[in-house]
Amino acid sequence: MVYVRYMREDFAGRIFVLRVDSTDIGSSQGTLVADLAFLAEHHVRPIIVAPNAAIASNWVRTLNRNANVAVGLSGADAALLPAAHRDHIGTVQTGILATLTGAGYVPVIEPTAFALSGDEIAVGADEVASAIASATDAARAIFFHESGGVTDPQTQAFLSELTPAEALTLAENTDLEATLRAAMRAAAHGVRAGVAAAQIVDGRIAHATIVELLTTQHLGTQVTGSILFAA
């Protein structure tokens, strides 16, 4: 199949980071679990970042009902996410991620950072996903958001593609929802740090992850490092 050949050539052996949201377990797990299994079969290595510990645990249980592949991690595990300063993370320690993904496991990460005091500090899931994607040289970072992508607040036109600079500029507009702005900033920072592309998409859409990885048409908004020129 063309899609499988494309997958093997472009994504086999590569990491992709998926930032799930609070709606995914109930509304999209029927296709997302199957999508993750399909990707794993073709040697694509997913890493899931959840918005909080409870949802991370739920994802671990959900995935392990189908296959024994999910491993829950916090920022303290193997000092994965050291705290840099208040509410932010330092340099990601990728050793545990390389070990798990290389052995075929799917890390499911809760957004906490490990402080020198030994405490765990809550940090933003979008920042965690962006930092992990950058540190692991991910081929893609996908951010699930119920908006399905970015709409220009002035023209109401849906924006299917943005450069990092455009995404960061729009993220300053308070007419956009705060959680969407956070995803936009994370996507832009990830791409600027070396991630090939980042997408903001509605995770409730069936097979959204597969479509974003395998087609040139996007269900949501893609942030890439390319420079777009007006015609």
C-alpha positions as CSV (number, residue, x, y, z in Angstrom):
1,M,0.0,0.0,0.0
2,V,1.2,3.5,-0.8
3,Y,0.5,4.8,2.8
4,V,2.4,2.0,4.3
5,R,5.4,2.5,2.0
6,Y,5.3,6.2,2.8
7,M,5.2,5.4,6.5
8,R,8.2,3.1,6.2
9,E,10.3,5.5,4.2
10,D,9.6,8.7,6.1
11,F,8.7,7.8,9.7
12,A,10.1,4.3,10.4
13,G,12.2,4.5,13.5
14,R,11.2,8.1,14.2
15,I,9.6,9.6,17.2
16,F,6.3,11.4,17.1
17,V,4.9,13.2,20.1
18,L,1.1,13.3,20.7
19,R,-0.3,15.8,23.2
20,V,-3.7,14.4,24.1
21,D,-6.4,16.4,25.8
22,S,-9.2,15.7,28.3
23,T,-11.7,14.8,25.7
24,D,-9.7,12.1,24.0
25,I,-10.3,9.1,26.2
26,G,-14.1,9.2,25.9
27,S,-14.6,10.3,22.3
28,S,-11.7,9.2,20.2
29,Q,-10.1,6.2,21.9
30,G,-11.8,3.8,19.4
31,T,-9.7,5.0,16.6
32,L,-6.7,6.5,18.4
33,V,-5.8,3.2,20.1
34,A,-6.0,1.4,16.7
35,D,-4.0,4.2,15.1
36,L,-1.2,3.9,17.7
37,A,-1.2,0.1,17.2
38,F,-0.9,0.7,13.4
39,L,2.0,3.1,13.9
40,A,3.8,0.8,16.2
41,E,3.5,-2.1,13.8
42,H,5.3,0.0,11.2
43,H,8.1,1.0,13.6
44,V,6.9,4.6,14.3
45,R,7.6,5.4,18.0
46,P,4.8,7.4,19.7
47,I,5.2,9.3,22.9
48,I,2.0,10.5,24.6
49,V,1.9,13.6,26.8
50,A,-1.3,13.9,28.9
51,P,-2.7,17.1,30.5
52,N,-2.6,15.7,34.1
53,A,-1.7,12.5,36.1
54,A,-5.3,11.2,36.1
55,I,-5.6,11.2,32.3
56,A,-2.1,9.8,31.9
57,S,-3.1,6.9,34.1
58,N,-6.3,6.4,32.2
59,W,-4.4,6.2,28.9
60,V,-2.0,3.7,30.3
61,R,-4.9,1.4,31.4
62,T,-6.7,1.9,28.1
63,L,-3.6,1.1,26.0
64,N,-2.7,-1.9,28.1
65,R,-6.1,-3.4,27.8
66,N,-5.3,-3.9,24.1
67,A,-1.5,-4.6,24.3
68,N,1.1,-4.5,27.0
69,V,2.9,-1.5,25.7
70,A,2.1,1.6,27.7
71,V,4.4,2.8,30.5
72,G,3.4,5.8,32.7
73,L,6.1,8.3,33.5
74,S,6.3,11.5,35.6
75,G,9.0,14.2,35.4
76,A,10.8,12.6,38.3
77,D,11.3,9.2,36.6
78,A,14.9,8.9,35.6
79,A,15.0,12.7,36.1
80,L,13.1,13.0,32.8
81,L,12.0,16.6,33.2
82,P,14.2,18.6,35.5
83,A,12.7,21.9,36.8
84,A,14.6,25.0,35.5
85,H,12.7,27.6,37.4
86,R,9.1,28.1,38.5
87,D,6.6,26.4,36.3
88,H,9.1,25.6,33.5
89,I,11.4,22.7,32.6
90,G,15.1,22.4,31.9
91,T,17.0,20.1,29.5
92,V,15.0,16.9,28.9
93,Q,16.9,13.7,29.9
94,T,15.9,11.4,27.0
95,G,17.6,8.2,28.2
96,I,14.5,6.6,29.6
97,L,12.5,7.6,26.5
98,A,15.1,6.1,24.1
99,T,15.1,2.8,26.1
100,L,11.3,2.5,26.2
101,T,10.6,3.5,22.6
102,G,13.5,1.4,21.3
103,A,12.0,-1.7,23.0
104,G,8.5,-1.0,21.5
105,Y,6.9,0.6,24.5
106,V,4.7,3.8,24.5
107,P,5.7,6.3,27.2
108,V,2.7,8.2,28.6
109,I,3.9,11.2,30.4
110,E,2.2,13.4,33.0
111,P,3.3,17.1,33.0
112,T,5.4,17.4,36.1
113,A,9.0,18.6,36.5
114,F,11.5,17.3,39.0
115,A,12.9,20.0,41.3
116,L,16.3,19.8,43.1
117,S,14.3,19.7,46.4
118,G,12.8,16.4,45.3
119,D,9.4,17.8,44.8
120,E,7.4,17.5,41.6
121,I,6.2,20.7,40.1
122,A,3.2,20.9,37.7
123,V,4.1,22.3,34.3
124,G,2.2,22.9,31.1
125,A,1.5,19.8,29.0
126,D,2.1,21.8,25.8
127,E,5.5,22.9,27.0
128,V,6.4,19.3,27.9
129,A,5.3,18.0,24.5
130,S,7.3,20.7,22.7
131,A,10.4,20.1,24.8
132,I,10.3,16.3,24.4
133,A,9.7,16.6,20.7
134,S,12.7,18.8,20.3
135,A,14.9,16.7,22.5
136,T,14.1,13.4,20.7
137,D,14.4,14.9,17.2
138,A,10.7,14.0,16.6
139,A,9.4,13.8,13.1
140,R,6.1,15.3,14.2
141,A,4.4,16.9,17.2
142,I,0.6,16.7,17.3
143,F,-1.4,18.8,19.7
144,F,-5.0,17.8,20.2
145,H,-7.4,20.7,20.7
146,E,-11.1,20.8,20.5
147,S,-11.0,23.9,18.2
148,G,-9.6,21.7,15.5
149,G,-7.0,24.3,14.5
150,V,-6.5,28.1,14.3
151,T,-9.0,30.6,12.9
152,D,-7.9,34.1,12.1
153,P,-9.6,36.2,14.7
154,Q,-10.0,39.1,12.3
155,T,-11.2,37.4,9.1
156,Q,-12.6,34.2,10.6
157,A,-10.7,32.3,7.9
158,F,-9.4,28.9,8.9
159,L,-5.6,28.8,8.8
160,S,-4.3,25.4,7.5
161,E,-0.6,26.4,7.7
162,L,1.5,28.8,9.7
163,T,5.2,29.6,10.1
164,P,6.5,29.6,13.6
165,A,6.7,33.4,13.5
166,E,3.1,33.7,12.4
167,A,1.9,31.2,15.1
168,L,3.7,33.2,17.8
169,T,2.3,36.5,16.6
170,L,-1.3,35.1,16.6
171,A,-0.8,33.5,20.0
172,E,-0.5,37.0,21.5
173,N,-4.1,37.7,20.4
174,T,-6.4,37.3,23.4
175,D,-9.4,36.8,21.2
176,L,-8.2,33.3,20.8
177,E,-8.8,30.7,23.6
178,A,-5.9,30.5,26.1
179,T,-5.4,26.8,25.7
180,L,-5.2,27.2,21.9
181,R,-2.7,30.0,22.3
182,A,-0.6,27.7,24.5
183,A,-0.7,24.9,21.9
184,M,0.3,27.4,19.1
185,R,3.3,28.6,21.1
186,A,4.4,25.1,21.9
187,A,4.1,24.1,18.2
188,A,6.1,27.1,17.1
189,H,8.8,26.6,19.7
190,G,9.1,22.9,18.8
191,V,9.5,23.6,15.1
192,R,12.1,26.3,15.8
193,A,14.0,23.8,17.9
194,G,14.1,21.3,15.0
195,V,10.8,19.4,14.9
196,A,10.0,18.9,11.2
197,A,6.4,20.0,11.6
198,A,3.7,20.4,14.3
199,Q,-0.1,20.1,14.0
200,I,-3.0,21.3,16.0
201,V,-6.0,19.1,15.3
202,D,-9.3,17.9,16.9
203,G,-8.5,14.5,18.4
204,R,-12.1,13.5,18.3
205,I,-12.0,13.1,14.5
206,A,-11.6,9.5,13.5
207,H,-8.1,8.6,12.5
208,A,-6.9,12.2,13.0
209,T,-3.4,11.1,13.8
210,I,-3.0,8.8,10.8
211,V,-4.4,11.5,8.4
212,E,-2.0,14.1,9.8
213,L,1.0,11.8,9.4
214,L,0.2,10.3,6.0
215,T,-1.4,13.0,3.9
216,T,-0.5,16.4,2.7
217,Q,-3.9,17.8,3.4
218,H,-4.4,18.7,7.1
219,L,-7.5,18.3,9.3
220,G,-6.2,21.1,11.4
221,T,-3.4,23.8,11.4
222,Q,0.2,22.8,10.6
223,V,3.1,24.8,11.8
224,T,6.3,24.4,9.7
225,G,9.6,26.1,9.3
226,S,8.9,27.0,5.7
227,I,8.5,30.7,4.6
228,L,5.4,31.4,2.7
229,F,5.3,34.2,0.1
230,A,2.2,36.0,-1.0
231,A,1.3,35.4,-4.7
